[in-house]
């Protein structure tokens, strides 16, 4: 079942032990819709009490912090949401050692590989969330030729994996993840865990549909310049950035529409090209960065045939609309068809 009876408490076990820079954790501290503080301090109506266990944000250290991992493993905290940050290395392609680990085994005092924690905790989690592109699809660490065999969480667990509540892996990509995108997704899952929301809707890449259903281009303030065949040829221009290497017309991401913090910022909004970091094919399929995307050459050439004419016609219309109607003029004489009767 996707929902359960009303719960009073939910724990969030947030692993940063993958291959990453902790940038997704840093990013979500800027969220405001909702903020992480509002979630954990009970400021949002209807939510159960939320306990966050994140090694970057926790005030506990060492074994005091790892206690929650062992409790989750033993089934002593239920329900809990497992959040994975960072790509998953392949621990089977080396002779010794480990690629990534978190905490020490209390018996052997040896580091516990991240993959072991996933194996222990994922089967008991109410839901599993991949935060950021590294955790969702492997990201930078999973580029062709990477020595660690890095992969995304769905690559490791399998795309058809389901939690004990029947929830698929939830991917919230971004390099780093957009703050409110992640917190809004987490809020949805918390409401779902509390029995107050239906199954979270996901697309074929396991992304929340309401966040990743549109392209960068569809929400970009520069989109009208593309339509008129008016392209930036150097950075600093307010025009469409496709010829400078922007992949916005084909990348599913809402950053231009949502901004980055408090509705402000976001790659194209501040003059940066979109390099496709929310897509499963990132980064390999989007390289070399800064070059005009292959498909853009044909489309921009086609648009250039009619775009300038459209722009001139619109300018002409704009000129006429920027003038008052002929019957409006200074003076007391009526210049309309109105005839007073008294």
BELUR-V955168 format. One record per backbone hydrogen bond with DSSP energy under -1.0 kcal/mol. NH is the residue of the N-H (numbers start at 1). CO is the residue of the C=O. Records with the same first field share a line. If there is no record, write none. Layout:
NH->CO ; CO
This chain:
10->49
11->79
12->51
13->81
14->53
15->83
18->85
19->87
26->22
27->23
28->24
30->27
31->28
39->35
40->36
41->37
43->38
47->44
49->8
51->10
53->12
58->54
64->61
66->62
67->63
68->65
70->66
71->67
72->68
73->69
74->70
76->71
81->11
82->127
83->13
84->129
85->15
87->19
88->151
90->148
93->90
102->112
105->110
109->105
112->103
114->100
117->113
118->114
119->115
120->116
121->117
122->118
124->121
126->80
129->82
130->170
131->84
132->172
133->174
136->132
137->133
138->134
142->139
143->140
146->143
151->88
153->135
156->152
157->153
158->154
161->158
163->167
164->125
166->163
170->128
171->206
172->130
182->178
183->179
184->180
185->181
186->182
187->183
188->184
189->185
190->186
191->187
192->188
193->189
194->190
195->192
196->191
203->207
206->203
209->201
212->208
216->251
217->248
220->217
223->220
225->222
226->222
227->223
228->224
229->226
230->225
232->240
237->234
240->230
244->241
245->242
246->241
247->274
250->247
253->214
258->254
259->255
260->264
261->264
264->261
270->266 ; 267
271->268
272->267
279->276
282->279
285->281
286->283
287->284
291->288
299->295
300->296
301->297
302->298
303->299
304->300
305->302
307->303
310->306
311->307
312->308
313->309
314->310
315->311
316->312
317->313
318->314
319->315
320->316
321->317
322->318
323->320
328->325
